[in-house]
Amino acid sequence: MIFNRLGLCVVLAVCVGTTSIAQTLDTKFSRSLSDAIKRIEQQFGIRLKCSDVDTTGLRLDYADFRVRAYSIDETLRNALSPFDFKAVKQNDKLYKVKPYEYARRTPEEGKQMTEWLSAKYADVKTWELRKEQLKKEVRALLGIDELLSSASREAPQVSKIRKYDGYMVQNFKMKTVNGHSVCGSVYSPISKGQHPLIICPNGHFLNGRYGVVQQQRLSTLARMGAICVSYDLWGWGESEDEVGAEAHRTDSAHVMQALNGLKILDWAIRMKNVDTKRVAVNGGSGGGTQCVLLSILDDRFAAACPVVSVSSWFDGGCPCESGKPIQLAVGGTCNAELMAAFAPRPLMLVSDGGDWTSSTPEVEYPYIKRIYGFYGADDKVRNVHLPSERHDFGPNKRNAVYDFFIETFGLDRSKLDEEKVTIEPEEKLRFDGRKKQENKK
């Protein structure tokens, strides 16, 4: 028994001694990051999932001193920020460790941002001064004006018209700048007369502008009386054939998509059957981000409807949405403030409970509505929130869009019937008329 006790004491002494030698000021109280993470997990009763980052060989200096017993969030920031990692909360017991994202923050930070911004303007006069600065600096940071000044003035090529139940479709190819072009399709009512125009940038949904969801919405809006224009993302569709798919995830995509939208607006608004007083922009996800950008770049839009997009804490996860540093304008801004610059014109935000628009009813919508209030136009902005839905452009979101344009532009509700829409194959929507795989040969 004496020997066993003595042996145990020796073992403990060795362990303690080893630990104390490793944990000294000379070694900066360093631990492997993996060990530090395990200790944090044990202390707070959580799990940190590190599948998105590589912690091999990483060591955390002053590891134990970074722990804040009263705050798991502060502890995680202290432990992960030296490696440009961050923890994204999944639930009360699980966090995912991810690389730092410059375009994504937290809902709490979004709330702080809108409060900070709100303090900068108390009335329409101070807001107008801020708005004009924003518009000027966004253009400069995007670098759009030089490209616009050298852009082609040629009219686009257009295809033959394809007629369906109450609407028709026509493809186009437009030269833009530096030898590039943009392709798209125009969905128009069969009826004659002056019609509202809706520019419809598409997001990163399945198959882009060739997808079922995009065709359902644009065809239905056309049946109800609107002219809708859809066009390829930079590096998607026929643009991919020209510049390659990798071009989409570059900062050039951010400015080129904006330029394409503006050049298409220049052309479409001059169509003889367009009512120039009823011009709008509508898109979802990345298309919603383009809505925000196009609305602050051009005053010809009379209405806007960004779907599952506008956020005070997420700028857009693709470089085509956040490649240029426009959120640094005037000392710091966000998409919620850029969208607020649309006041007092009609605006609808469509949001859901499963993405970065989950905070819209409590944060972004009240913030934007306050600015609309400066103009006495509270009734011109609305929010349709779908708390049980996730990030998509599903039927409830499309119905919200239809309702908005029926009320705002007087579209014909009796023609609202997605069953009447003909879904075209991709080759019919491409100006070159070929299947995608044929272009890869």
C-alpha positions as CSV (number, residue, x, y, z in Angstrom):
1,M,0.0,0.0,0.0
2,I,2.9,2.4,0.8
3,F,4.5,1.5,-2.4
4,N,1.4,2.1,-4.4
5,R,0.8,5.4,-2.8
6,L,4.3,6.4,-3.4
7,G,4.1,5.3,-7.0
8,L,0.9,7.3,-7.5
9,C,2.5,10.4,-6.0
10,V,5.4,10.0,-8.4
11,V,3.1,9.7,-11.4
12,L,1.1,12.7,-10.3
13,A,4.2,14.7,-9.7
14,V,5.5,13.9,-13.2
15,C,2.1,14.8,-14.8
16,V,1.9,18.1,-12.9
17,G,5.5,18.8,-13.6
18,T,5.0,18.2,-17.3
19,T,1.9,20.4,-17.4
20,S,3.6,23.2,-15.5
21,I,6.6,23.1,-17.7
22,A,4.5,23.3,-20.8
23,Q,2.2,26.0,-19.4
24,T,4.6,28.9,-18.6
25,L,5.1,32.4,-19.8
26,D,8.2,31.3,-21.7
27,T,6.0,29.1,-23.8
28,K,3.2,31.7,-23.9
29,F,0.9,29.2,-22.1
30,S,0.5,27.6,-25.5
31,R,-1.8,24.7,-26.3
32,S,-2.6,23.0,-29.6
33,L,-5.8,24.5,-30.9
34,S,-7.4,21.0,-30.9
35,D,-6.6,20.7,-27.2
36,A,-8.0,24.2,-26.5
37,I,-11.2,23.4,-28.3
38,K,-11.7,20.2,-26.3
39,R,-11.2,22.1,-23.0
40,I,-13.8,24.7,-24.1
41,E,-16.2,22.0,-25.1
42,Q,-15.8,20.4,-21.7
43,Q,-16.1,23.6,-19.7
44,F,-19.2,24.9,-21.5
45,G,-20.9,21.6,-22.3
46,I,-21.0,22.2,-26.1
47,R,-19.6,20.6,-29.2
48,L,-17.5,22.4,-31.8
49,K,-17.7,21.0,-35.3
50,C,-14.5,21.7,-37.2
51,S,-15.1,20.0,-40.5
52,D,-14.8,23.2,-42.5
53,V,-11.4,24.2,-41.2
54,D,-8.0,22.5,-40.8
55,T,-6.6,22.8,-37.3
56,T,-3.6,20.5,-37.9
57,G,-0.4,21.9,-36.3
58,L,-2.2,25.1,-35.1
59,R,-1.3,26.3,-31.6
60,L,-3.1,28.9,-29.5
61,D,-1.0,31.2,-27.3
62,Y,-2.3,32.1,-23.8
63,A,-5.0,29.5,-24.4
64,D,-6.5,29.1,-21.0
65,F,-6.4,32.9,-20.4
66,R,-8.7,33.4,-23.4
67,V,-11.5,31.6,-21.7
68,R,-14.2,33.8,-20.3
69,A,-16.2,31.6,-17.9
70,Y,-19.2,34.0,-18.1
71,S,-19.4,34.0,-21.9
72,I,-19.1,31.2,-24.5
73,D,-19.4,33.7,-27.3
74,E,-16.5,35.8,-26.1
75,T,-14.5,32.7,-25.4
76,L,-14.9,31.4,-28.9
77,R,-14.0,34.8,-30.4
78,N,-10.8,34.9,-28.3
79,A,-9.8,31.4,-29.2
80,L,-10.7,31.4,-32.9
81,S,-10.0,34.9,-34.2
82,P,-6.2,34.5,-34.1
83,F,-6.6,31.9,-36.9
84,D,-9.3,33.9,-38.8
85,F,-11.9,31.3,-37.7
86,K,-15.3,32.0,-36.3
87,A,-18.0,29.9,-34.6
88,V,-21.5,29.8,-36.1
89,K,-24.1,28.7,-33.6
90,Q,-26.3,25.8,-34.9
91,N,-28.2,25.3,-31.6
92,D,-27.6,25.6,-27.9
93,K,-25.2,22.7,-27.8
94,L,-23.6,22.8,-31.3
95,Y,-21.3,25.4,-33.0
96,K,-19.7,25.1,-36.4
97,V,-16.2,26.4,-36.8
98,K,-15.8,28.2,-40.1
99,P,-13.3,30.4,-41.9
100,Y,-13.9,34.2,-41.3
101,E,-16.4,35.6,-43.9
102,Y,-16.1,39.3,-44.6
103,A,-19.6,39.4,-46.0
104,R,-21.4,37.6,-43.1
105,R,-21.9,38.7,-39.5
106,T,-24.5,37.9,-36.9
107,P,-28.1,39.0,-36.4
108,E,-27.0,40.8,-33.2
109,E,-24.3,42.7,-35.1
110,G,-27.0,43.6,-37.7
111,K,-29.2,45.1,-35.0
112,Q,-26.2,47.1,-33.7
113,M,-25.5,48.2,-37.3
114,T,-29.0,49.5,-37.9
115,E,-29.1,51.3,-34.6
116,W,-25.7,52.9,-35.3
117,L,-26.9,54.0,-38.8
118,S,-30.3,55.3,-37.4
119,A,-28.5,57.6,-35.1
120,K,-26.9,59.4,-38.1
121,Y,-30.2,60.8,-39.4
122,A,-33.2,62.2,-37.5
123,D,-35.2,63.6,-40.4
124,V,-35.5,63.7,-44.2
125,K,-32.9,66.5,-44.6
126,T,-30.1,64.6,-42.8
127,W,-31.1,61.4,-44.4
128,E,-31.1,62.9,-47.9
129,L,-27.5,64.1,-47.3
130,R,-26.5,60.6,-46.3
131,K,-28.3,59.1,-49.2
132,E,-26.5,61.2,-51.8
133,Q,-23.1,60.4,-50.3
134,L,-24.0,56.7,-50.4
135,K,-25.0,56.8,-54.0
136,K,-21.9,58.6,-55.0
137,E,-19.5,56.4,-53.1
138,V,-21.2,53.1,-54.1
139,R,-20.7,54.0,-57.8
140,A,-17.0,54.8,-57.1
141,L,-16.3,51.7,-55.1
142,L,-18.1,49.5,-57.7
143,G,-16.2,51.2,-60.5
144,I,-19.2,51.3,-62.8
145,D,-19.1,54.7,-64.4
146,E,-15.9,54.2,-66.5
147,L,-17.4,50.9,-67.9
148,L,-20.7,52.6,-68.7
149,S,-19.0,55.4,-70.6
150,S,-17.2,52.9,-72.8
151,A,-20.1,50.4,-73.2
152,S,-21.5,49.5,-76.6
153,R,-24.5,51.5,-77.9
154,E,-25.5,48.9,-80.4
155,A,-29.1,47.6,-80.3
156,P,-29.3,43.9,-79.3
157,Q,-30.0,41.0,-81.6
158,V,-33.4,39.5,-81.0
159,S,-34.9,36.1,-81.9
160,K,-38.3,35.2,-83.3
161,I,-41.2,35.4,-80.9
162,R,-42.6,32.2,-79.3
163,K,-46.3,32.6,-78.4
164,Y,-48.0,30.8,-75.5
165,D,-51.2,31.1,-73.4
166,G,-51.5,34.9,-72.8
167,Y,-47.8,35.7,-73.2
168,M,-44.9,35.5,-75.5
169,V,-41.1,35.0,-75.2
170,Q,-38.2,36.4,-77.2
171,N,-34.5,35.9,-76.7
172,F,-31.8,38.6,-77.1
173,K,-28.1,39.0,-77.2
174,M,-26.6,42.4,-76.3
175,K,-23.0,43.7,-76.7
176,T,-21.9,45.3,-73.4
177,V,-18.3,46.4,-72.9
178,N,-14.8,45.2,-73.8
179,G,-16.1,42.7,-76.3
180,H,-18.4,41.0,-73.9
181,S,-22.2,40.4,-74.3
182,V,-25.2,39.4,-72.2
183,C,-28.0,37.1,-73.2
184,G,-31.5,36.9,-71.9
185,S,-35.2,36.6,-72.6
186,V,-38.1,39.0,-72.7
187,Y,-41.5,37.8,-71.4
188,S,-44.3,40.0,-72.7
189,P,-48.2,40.1,-72.6
190,I,-50.0,39.2,-75.7
191,S,-52.3,42.2,-75.2
192,K,-51.5,45.5,-76.8
193,G,-51.0,48.8,-75.0
194,Q,-48.6,50.3,-72.5
195,H,-47.3,47.8,-70.0
196,P,-45.1,48.0,-66.8
197,L,-41.5,46.8,-67.2
198,I,-39.9,44.5,-64.6
199,I,-36.1,43.9,-64.7
200,C,-35.6,40.4,-63.2
201,P,-32.0,39.5,-62.3
202,N,-31.9,35.9,-61.2
203,G,-30.1,34.4,-58.2
204,H,-28.2,31.2,-57.6
205,F,-31.3,29.0,-57.8
206,L,-31.2,25.7,-59.8
207,N,-30.4,26.4,-63.5
208,G,-30.5,30.2,-63.1
209,R,-32.8,31.9,-65.6
210,Y,-33.5,28.6,-67.3
211,G,-35.0,27.1,-64.1
212,V,-38.6,26.3,-63.6
213,V,-39.1,28.8,-60.7
214,Q,-37.8,31.7,-62.8
215,Q,-39.9,30.8,-65.8
216,Q,-43.0,30.3,-63.7
217,R,-42.8,33.8,-62.1
218,L,-41.9,35.8,-65.3
219,S,-44.4,34.0,-67.5
220,T,-47.2,34.6,-64.9
221,L,-46.3,38.2,-64.5
222,A,-46.4,38.6,-68.3
223,R,-49.8,36.9,-68.5
224,M,-51.0,39.4,-66.0
225,G,-49.7,42.3,-68.0
226,A,-46.0,43.1,-67.3
227,I,-43.0,42.9,-69.6
228,C,-40.3,41.0,-67.7
229,V,-36.6,40.7,-68.7
230,S,-34.4,37.9,-67.5
231,Y,-30.7,37.6,-68.2
232,D,-27.7,35.4,-67.4
233,L,-25.5,35.9,-64.4
234,W,-21.9,36.6,-65.3
235,G,-20.2,33.3,-65.9
236,W,-23.6,31.4,-66.0
237,G,-25.5,30.2,-69.0
238,E,-24.3,31.7,-72.3
239,S,-22.0,34.0,-70.3
240,E,-20.2,30.9,-69.1
241,D,-19.5,29.9,-72.7
242,E,-17.9,33.3,-73.2
243,V,-15.9,33.8,-69.9
244,G,-15.9,30.5,-68.1
245,A,-17.7,29.4,-65.0
246,E,-14.8,30.5,-62.7
247,A,-15.4,34.1,-63.8
248,H,-18.6,34.1,-61.7
249,R,-16.8,34.0,-58.4
250,T,-14.7,37.1,-59.0
251,D,-15.2,40.7,-58.1
252,S,-15.6,41.4,-61.9
253,A,-18.9,39.6,-61.7
254,H,-20.2,42.2,-59.2
255,V,-19.7,45.1,-61.5
256,M,-20.5,43.3,-64.8
257,Q,-23.9,42.1,-63.5
258,A,-24.7,45.6,-62.4
259,L,-23.6,47.0,-65.8
260,N,-25.7,44.3,-67.6
261,G,-28.8,45.2,-65.7
262,L,-28.4,48.9,-66.4
263,K,-27.7,48.4,-70.1
264,I,-30.7,46.1,-70.4
265,L,-32.8,48.8,-68.6
266,D,-31.6,51.4,-71.1
267,W,-32.8,49.2,-74.0
268,A,-36.0,47.8,-72.6
269,I,-37.4,51.1,-71.2
270,R,-37.4,52.5,-74.8
271,M,-39.6,49.7,-76.1
272,K,-42.7,51.3,-77.6
273,N,-45.1,49.2,-75.4
274,V,-43.4,50.1,-72.1
275,D,-45.0,52.5,-69.6
276,T,-41.8,54.4,-68.4
277,K,-43.6,55.4,-65.2
278,R,-44.1,51.8,-64.2
279,V,-40.6,50.3,-64.1
280,A,-39.5,47.8,-61.3
281,V,-36.8,45.4,-60.3
282,N,-37.5,42.0,-58.8
283,G,-35.3,39.1,-57.9
284,G,-34.5,36.5,-55.2
285,S,-31.4,35.6,-53.3
286,G,-28.5,36.9,-55.4
287,G,-31.1,38.4,-57.7
288,G,-32.4,40.3,-54.7
289,T,-28.9,41.6,-54.0
290,Q,-28.8,42.9,-57.6
291,C,-32.2,44.5,-56.9
292,V,-30.6,46.5,-54.1
293,L,-27.6,47.5,-56.2
294,L,-29.6,48.4,-59.3
295,S,-32.1,50.5,-57.3
296,I,-29.3,52.7,-55.8
297,L,-27.5,53.0,-59.2
298,D,-30.5,54.1,-61.2
299,D,-33.5,56.3,-60.3
300,R,-35.7,55.1,-63.1
301,F,-37.1,52.3,-61.0
302,A,-40.5,53.1,-59.6
303,A,-40.9,50.0,-57.5
304,A,-38.7,47.2,-56.0
305,C,-39.3,43.8,-54.6
306,P,-36.2,41.9,-53.4
307,V,-36.9,38.4,-52.1
308,V,-35.0,36.5,-49.4
309,S,-32.1,38.9,-49.7
310,V,-32.1,42.2,-47.8
311,S,-30.1,41.9,-44.6
312,S,-28.2,44.1,-42.2
313,W,-25.7,41.4,-41.4
314,F,-25.1,39.5,-44.7
315,D,-23.9,41.2,-47.9
316,G,-24.2,38.2,-50.1
317,G,-22.0,35.1,-50.0
318,C,-20.9,35.2,-53.7
319,P,-18.3,37.6,-55.1
320,C,-21.0,38.5,-57.7
321,E,-22.8,40.1,-54.7
322,S,-20.0,41.4,-52.5
323,G,-16.8,41.3,-54.6
324,K,-16.5,45.1,-54.6
325,P,-16.3,46.8,-51.2
326,I,-19.5,48.9,-51.5
327,Q,-20.4,48.2,-47.9
328,L,-17.4,50.4,-46.9
329,A,-19.2,53.5,-48.4
330,V,-19.5,56.6,-46.2
331,G,-17.8,54.9,-43.2
332,G,-19.8,51.7,-43.3
333,T,-23.2,50.7,-44.6
334,C,-25.2,47.5,-45.3
335,N,-27.8,46.3,-47.8
336,A,-30.6,47.4,-45.5
337,E,-29.5,51.0,-45.7
338,L,-28.8,50.8,-49.4
339,M,-32.4,49.5,-49.9
340,A,-33.7,52.2,-47.6
341,A,-32.4,54.7,-50.2
342,F,-35.3,53.6,-52.4
343,A,-37.8,55.6,-50.2
344,P,-40.4,56.8,-50.7
345,R,-41.2,54.6,-53.8
346,P,-43.1,51.3,-53.3
347,L,-41.0,48.5,-51.8
348,M,-41.8,45.0,-50.6
349,L,-39.3,42.8,-48.7
350,V,-40.0,39.1,-48.7
351,S,-38.3,37.2,-45.9
352,D,-38.3,33.8,-44.2
353,G,-37.2,32.1,-41.0
354,G,-34.4,30.0,-42.5
355,D,-31.8,32.4,-43.8
356,W,-30.3,35.8,-43.2
357,T,-33.7,37.5,-43.6
358,S,-34.9,35.8,-40.4
359,S,-34.4,39.1,-38.6
360,T,-36.3,41.2,-41.1
361,P,-39.5,41.8,-39.1
362,E,-37.6,42.9,-36.0
363,V,-34.6,44.6,-37.5
364,E,-34.5,45.5,-41.2
365,Y,-38.1,46.2,-41.8
366,P,-38.6,48.6,-38.8
367,Y,-35.4,50.4,-39.7
368,I,-36.4,50.9,-43.4
369,K,-39.9,51.8,-42.4
370,R,-38.6,54.6,-40.2
371,I,-36.8,56.2,-43.2
372,Y,-40.0,55.9,-45.2
373,G,-41.7,57.7,-42.4
374,F,-39.4,60.7,-43.0
375,Y,-41.4,61.2,-46.2
376,G,-44.8,60.3,-44.7
377,A,-44.8,57.1,-46.8
378,D,-45.0,54.4,-44.2
379,D,-47.7,52.7,-46.4
380,K,-45.3,52.4,-49.3
381,V,-43.1,49.8,-47.7
382,R,-44.2,46.3,-46.5
383,N,-42.8,43.0,-45.4
384,V,-44.1,39.5,-46.1
385,H,-42.4,37.2,-43.6
386,L,-42.7,33.4,-43.9
387,P,-41.2,32.2,-40.6
388,S,-41.6,28.5,-41.2
389,E,-40.0,28.6,-44.7
390,R,-36.4,28.5,-45.8
391,H,-34.2,30.0,-48.5
392,D,-36.0,29.5,-51.9
393,F,-38.4,31.2,-54.3
394,G,-41.3,28.9,-53.6
395,P,-45.1,29.4,-54.2
396,N,-45.8,31.6,-51.2
397,K,-42.9,33.9,-52.1
398,R,-44.1,34.1,-55.7
399,N,-47.6,34.8,-54.6
400,A,-46.4,37.7,-52.5
401,V,-44.6,39.1,-55.6
402,Y,-47.8,38.7,-57.7
403,D,-49.9,40.5,-55.0
404,F,-47.3,43.4,-54.8
405,F,-47.3,44.0,-58.5
406,I,-51.1,43.6,-58.9
407,E,-51.5,46.4,-56.3
408,T,-48.6,48.5,-57.4
409,F,-48.9,48.3,-61.1
410,G,-52.5,47.3,-61.6
411,L,-51.8,43.8,-63.1
412,D,-54.7,41.6,-64.0
413,R,-55.3,39.2,-61.1
414,S,-57.7,37.1,-63.2
415,K,-54.7,35.9,-65.2
416,L,-52.8,34.6,-62.2
417,D,-52.5,30.9,-63.0
418,E,-49.1,29.2,-63.0
419,E,-50.7,26.1,-64.5
420,K,-51.0,28.1,-67.8
421,V,-47.3,28.5,-68.0
422,T,-45.2,26.6,-70.5
423,I,-41.8,25.6,-69.1
424,E,-39.3,25.8,-72.0
425,P,-36.1,23.7,-72.2
426,E,-32.9,25.5,-71.8
427,E,-32.0,25.4,-75.5
428,K,-35.2,27.4,-76.3
429,L,-34.1,30.2,-73.9
430,R,-30.6,30.4,-75.2
431,F,-30.0,32.9,-78.0
432,D,-27.7,30.4,-79.7
433,G,-30.5,27.8,-79.5
434,R,-28.1,25.0,-78.4
435,K,-28.0,22.7,-75.4
436,K,-25.4,23.5,-72.9
437,Q,-23.4,20.3,-73.5
438,E,-23.2,21.1,-77.2
439,N,-21.4,24.3,-76.3
440,K,-18.8,22.3,-74.4
441,K,-17.6,20.3,-77.3
